Amino acid sequence: MGRARGGDRARARRCRDGADPRDTGPGWRIGQSVRHAKFGLGIIIDAEGRGGDARVQVNFRDVGVKWLALEYAKLEAA
């Protein structure tokens, strides 16, 4: 099964820019456990974009993998 579109390229761009590829922005990082009001508990597995365009891919325990815009997702650290 392949990676989500652009995930590897986005990560490579962040590495070339000198940013930590696990850093998804203020307070979020790949591998971090999070909670979403509708989807429940999950782990951030990928991220792309910055600022208002930032989004994370989360593997939720009960509903599977979802891409979420950080601006709207209202994630909480779990």
Secondary structure, DSSP 8 states (H G I E B T S, - for coil): ----TTHHHHHHHHHHTT--TTEEETTEETT-EEEETTTEEEEEEEEE--GGG-EEEEEETTTEEEEEEHHHH--EE-
